[in-house]
Amino acid sequence: MYRKIQLILLILFSFSTLLPAQYLLKESTRKPSKIDHMPKHKVADMRRIPQDPAYYAKQIKPWPKARQKRADGLFNRKYFKPWHLKKLDIPMKDFGWEVRFVTKNRIYTEKGKQIPASIYKKWIENANYKHKNARRYKAITTERTNVRALPTSTPFYLDPHRVGEGFPFNYNQNSALHMNVPVFVSHFSKDGKWAFVRASYAFGWVKVHDIAFVDNKFIRTFRNGKYAMTVKDDLRLYNEKGKEVSFVKLGTLFPMAKDGKHYLAAKRDRNGKAQIEKVSVANSKTIAKKPLPFTAKNVARVAKEFYNEPYGWGGGYGCRDCSATTRDFLGVFGIFLRRNSSKQAKDGQSIPIKNMPKQAKKKKIIREADPFRSLLYVPGHIVLYLGEYKGEPVVMHTYWGIRKKDGSKLITGRTIITSTEPGKERKDTKESSRLINTLKTIVKF
């Protein structure tokens, strides 16, 4: 009898070790940091015009399902493109910008101390650029990771004493990648701690332990044609032991499992190879099949997730800058955008509005732009068009601040809803620098 019990326990133990461990995706919050202590001034727009995206959502125009499906198919092709690369395809004018930046400018610590050439030359040497394209590996991010300009975690700034420089404008914070993002690995840093990667919307240095190397079997399983995206911000993913795996932002892609109940995530094993992990979701409303239908209810619900988030340059501190906000919002609906505003302005149909009189420009925006599906672009900044309020175009944007007559800025430092003339009631703001006067194009999808 004792031996029979031992045999049964052995069988049960063996079976349990074969069962796949499961990740759990749960609602959470972003960890507080110094990004939360930036100045956050208010302007009249933020009190006088509706601040709930639902007010404007009723103005959306129908988006034919066939067009949305085509856009989503293009999104998927661009998202997985890094796995098809044979070598880096970064234009020469973009590749190596960080080396030119630190060698042509004086760079500083956050406290204003100049960083000597002896330091940044070590970073450049560690970048090992002579071995560009030496590895050519296919990999995937296994957690949310920062993309650095150079292979170091050390931040660097232009002179913090200058207006518009210093914290949070860390020029080593190139971008941030969600987990489950396919990447092409060109080569590694000399110290072996960093990988130079090209993802679908950004490139730069990520920590090696934040990626895992994929083979054809993994790719076939992961790229299954059925995908979902998180539609709730600031989630967290935990393993079967309750240990945090990754912070998860809205706009993170998860392939759907065959059972229709679970999702798939990439996991790094002890050898650095990618494994598939099943994901359970604590609240089914935090994730949705992609593309999410473009309805008034959906655009309002998703847009509200971004409202009031602190301005995070390059995705730093778990936040977003202007282009990360537009990218993650539109991605849920199947529209692919690249990393920065200048690239995003070329990702859709461009309608010029530069040099138009103010009132004519406003009328054209209202007439031509599609609420929640069009962007407005000025070099250095991009915004999501929401619709109109009392004849004025209204936008949602992650806005650092409004230019004042003395050259300084009135810092708003977060994602806000305003007219195209935020701060116009203030006598100290600069008329020529107002958003409406600088907007260059409407970008339609």
Residue pairs with C-beta under 8 A, 6 or more apart in sequence:
20 277
20 278
21 239
21 240
21 277
22 240
22 262
22 277
22 278
22 279
22 280
23 237
23 238
23 239
23 240
23 245
23 265
23 267
23 277
23 278
23 279
23 280
24 237
24 238
24 239
24 279
24 280
24 281
24 282
25 230
25 235
25 236
25 237
25 248
25 263
25 279
25 280
25 281
25 282
25 286
25 287
26 235
26 236
26 237
26 238
26 282
26 283
27 232
27 234
27 235
27 282
27 283
27 286
28 234
28 235
28 236
28 247
29 234
30 234
30 247
30 318
30 319
31 318
33 317
33 318
34 167
34 317
35 168
35 310
35 311
35 312
35 316
35 317
35 319
36 310
38 167
38 168
38 310
38 311
38 411
38 413
39 411
39 413
40 411
40 412
40 413
40 414
41 401
41 410
41 411
41 412
41 413
42 412
43 402
43 410
43 412
43 418
43 422
43 423
43 425
43 426
44 423
44 424
44 425
45 416
45 417
45 418
45 419
45 421
45 422
45 423
46 416
46 417
46 418
49 389
49 390
49 392
49 394
49 417
49 418
49 419
50 56
50 389
50 417
51 307
51 417
52 300
52 304
53 299
53 300
53 303
53 304
53 307
53 372
53 386
53 396
53 417
54 296
54 300
54 304
55 389
56 300
56 371
56 372
56 386
56 387
56 389
56 394
57 296
57 297
57 299
57 300
57 303
57 371
57 372
58 296
59 371
59 386
59 387
59 388
60 294
60 295
60 296
60 299
60 370
60 371
60 372
60 373
60 387
61 370
61 371
61 373
63 294
63 370
63 373
68 291
68 294
68 333
68 334
69 291
69 334
71 291
71 333
71 334
71 335
71 336
71 445
72 290
72 291
72 334
74 336
75 291
75 331
75 334
75 335
75 336
76 225
76 227
78 200
78 336
79 181
79 182
79 200
79 253
79 336
80 182
80 200
80 223
81 182
81 200
82 138
82 182
82 183
82 184
82 197
82 198
82 199
82 200
83 138
83 182
83 184
83 214
83 219
83 223
85 136
85 184
85 198
86 136
87 133
87 136
87 186
88 95
88 132
88 133
88 184
88 186
88 198
88 203
89 198
90 198
90 203
96 129
97 149
98 149
98 150
98 171
98 172
98 174
98 204
99 124
99 127
99 129
99 150
101 107
101 149
101 171
102 120
102 123
102 124
102 150
102 156
103 120
105 158
106 114
106 158
106 159
107 114
107 115
107 120
107 156
107 157
107 158
107 171
108 114
108 115
108 156
108 157
108 158
108 159
108 160
108 166
109 115
109 155
109 156
109 157
110 155
110 157
110 160
110 166
110 167
110 170
111 160
112 159
112 160
112 161
112 166
115 156
120 150
120 156
123 150
123 151
123 152
123 154
124 150
125 190
126 150
126 151
126 152
126 189
126 190
126 191
126 194
127 150
127 151
127 189
127 196
127 205
128 187
128 188
128 189
128 190
131 187
131 188
132 186
132 187
132 196
133 186
133 187
134 186
134 187
135 185
135 186
135 187
135 188
136 184
136 185
136 186
137 184
137 185
137 213
138 182
138 183
138 184
138 185
138 213
138 214
138 215
138 219
139 182
139 183
139 184
139 185
139 195
139 197
139 211
139 212
139 213
139 214
139 274
140 180
140 181
140 182
140 183
140 211
140 212
140 214
140 218
140 222
140 266
140 274
141 177
141 178
141 179
141 180
141 181
141 183
141 199
141 206
141 210
141 211
141 266
142 179
142 210
142 211
142 212
142 245
142 246
142 265
142 266
142 267
142 268
142 274
143 179
143 210
143 245
143 246
143 247
144 176
144 177
144 178
144 179
144 246
144 247
144 248
144 249
144 252
144 318
145 176
145 177
145 179
145 206
145 207
145 210
145 211
146 173
146 175
146 176
146 206
146 314
146 315
146 316
147 173
147 174
147 175
147 176
147 177
147 197
147 199
147 202
147 203
147 204
147 205
147 206
147 314
147 315
148 172
148 173
148 174
148 194
148 204
148 205
148 206
149 171
149 172
149 173
149 174
149 204
149 205
150 172
150 205
151 189
151 191
151 193
151 194
151 196
151 205
152 172
154 172
155 170
155 172
155 173
156 170
156 171
156 172
157 165
157 166
157 167
157 169
157 170
157 171
158 165
158 166
158 169
158 171
159 165
159 166
160 166
160 167
163 407
163 408
163 409
164 400
164 409
168 311
168 312
168 313
168 316
168 317
169 313
170 313
170 314
170 316
173 313
173 314
173 315
173 316
174 202
174 203
174 204
174 205
174 314
175 201
175 202
175 204
175 314
175 315
175 324
175 339
176 314
176 315
176 316
176 324
177 183
177 199
177 202
177 206
178 248
178 249
178 251
178 252
178 253
179 237
179 246
179 248
179 252
179 265
179 266
180 252
180 253
180 254
180 255
180 265
180 266
181 199
181 200
181 253
182 199
182 200
182 214
183 195
183 197
183 198
183 199
183 206
183 211
184 197
184 198
185 195
185 196
185 197
185 211
185 213
186 196
186 197
186 198
187 195
187 196
188 194
188 195
188 196
188 208
189 195
189 196
189 205
192 208
193 207
193 208
194 205
194 206
194 207
194 208
195 205
195 206
195 207
195 208
195 211
196 203
196 204
196 205
197 203
197 204
197 205
197 206
197 211
200 336
201 327
201 336
201 337
201 338
201 339
202 338
202 339
208 272
209 268
211 268
212 266
212 267
212 268
212 269
212 272
212 273
212 274
212 275
213 272
213 273
213 274
214 222
214 266
214 273
214 274
215 273
215 274
218 266
218 274
218 275
218 276
221 264
221 276
222 255
222 264
222 266
222 276
223 255
224 255
224 256
224 264
226 255
226 256
226 289
227 253
227 254
227 255
227 256
227 289
227 290
228 253
228 254
228 255
228 256
228 263
228 287
228 288
228 289
228 290
229 250
229 251
229 252
229 253
229 254
229 287
229 288
229 290
229 292
229 331
229 332
230 248
230 249
230 250
230 251
230 252
230 254
230 286
230 287
231 250
231 285
231 286
231 287
231 288
231 292
231 301
231 302
231 305
231 332
232 250
232 283
232 285
232 286
232 287
232 305
233 249
233 250
233 305
233 306
233 309
234 247
234 248
234 249
234 250
234 318
235 247
235 248
235 249
235 252
235 286
236 244
236 246
236 247
236 248
237 244
237 245
237 246
237 248
237 265
237 279
238 244
238 245
239 245
245 265
245 267
247 318
249 318
249 320
249 328
250 302
250 305
250 306
250 328
250 332
251 327
251 328
251 329
251 331
251 332
253 290
254 263
254 264
254 265
254 279
254 287
255 263
255 264
256 262
256 263
256 264
256 289
257 263
257 264
257 278
262 278
262 279
262 280
263 278
263 279
263 281
263 287
264 276
264 277
264 278
264 279
265 276
265 277
265 278
265 279
266 274
266 275
266 276
266 277
267 274
267 275
267 276
267 277
268 274
268 275
269 275
281 287
288 332
290 332
290 334
291 332
291 333
291 334
292 298
292 302
292 332
292 333
292 334
294 333
294 372
294 373
298 333
299 333
299 372
302 329
302 332
303 329
303 372
303 384
303 386
303 396
306 320
306 325
306 328
306 329
306 396
306 398
306 415
307 396
307 415
307 416
307 417
308 414
308 415
308 416
309 319
309 320
309 325
309 398
309 414
309 415
310 317
310 319
310 413
310 414
311 319
311 320
311 321
311 398
311 399
311 400
311 412
311 413
311 414
311 415
312 318
312 319
312 320
312 321
312 324
313 321
314 321
314 324
315 321
315 324
320 328
320 398
320 415
321 398
322 341
322 381
322 382
322 383
322 397
322 398
322 399
323 337
323 339
323 340
323 341
323 344
323 382
324 398
325 384
325 396
325 397
325 398
325 415
326 337
326 344
326 375
326 382
326 383
326 384
327 337
327 338
327 339
327 344
329 384
330 337
330 373
330 384
330 445
331 337
333 373
335 348
335 373
335 445
336 347
337 343
337 344
337 347
338 344
338 347
341 377
341 379
341 380
341 381
341 382
342 379
344 375
344 377
344 382
344 443
345 375
345 377
345 382
345 440
345 441
345 443
347 443
347 445
348 374
348 375
348 443
348 444
348 445
349 443
349 444
349 445
350 441
350 442
350 443
351 364
351 368
351 441
351 442
351 443
351 444
352 440
352 441
353 361
353 364
353 365
353 439
353 440
353 441
353 442
354 439
354 440
354 441
356 364
358 436
358 437
361 436
361 439
362 391
362 392
362 393
362 420
362 436
364 442
365 376
365 385
365 393
365 420
365 439
365 442
366 388
366 391
366 393
368 374
368 442
368 444
369 376
369 385
369 393
369 442
369 444
370 385
370 444
370 445
371 385
371 386
371 387
372 384
372 385
372 386
372 387
373 444
373 445
374 384
374 385
374 442
374 443
374 444
374 445
375 382
375 383
375 384
375 385
375 442
375 443
376 382
376 383
376 385
376 393
376 395
376 420
376 439
376 441
376 442
376 443
377 383
377 439
377 440
377 441
377 442
377 443
378 435
378 438
378 439
378 440
379 440
381 397
381 399
381 435
382 397
382 443
383 395
383 396
383 397
383 399
383 435
384 395
384 396
384 397
385 393
385 394
385 395
385 442
386 394
386 395
386 396
386 417
387 393
387 394
388 394
389 419
392 419
392 420
392 421
393 419
393 420
394 417
394 418
394 419
395 417
395 418
395 419
395 420
395 435
396 415
396 416
396 417
397 415
397 416
397 418
398 414
398 415
399 412
399 413
399 414
399 415
399 416
399 418
399 422
400 409
400 411
400 412
400 413
401 409
401 410
401 411
401 412
401 413
402 409
402 410
402 412
402 422
402 423
402 426
402 429
402 433
402 434
403 409
403 429
403 430
403 433
404 410
404 428
404 429
404 430
405 428
405 429
405 430
406 428
410 423
410 426
410 428
410 429
412 422
416 422
420 434
420 435
420 436
420 439
421 434
421 435
421 436
422 434
422 435
423 429
423 434
424 434
431 437
432 438
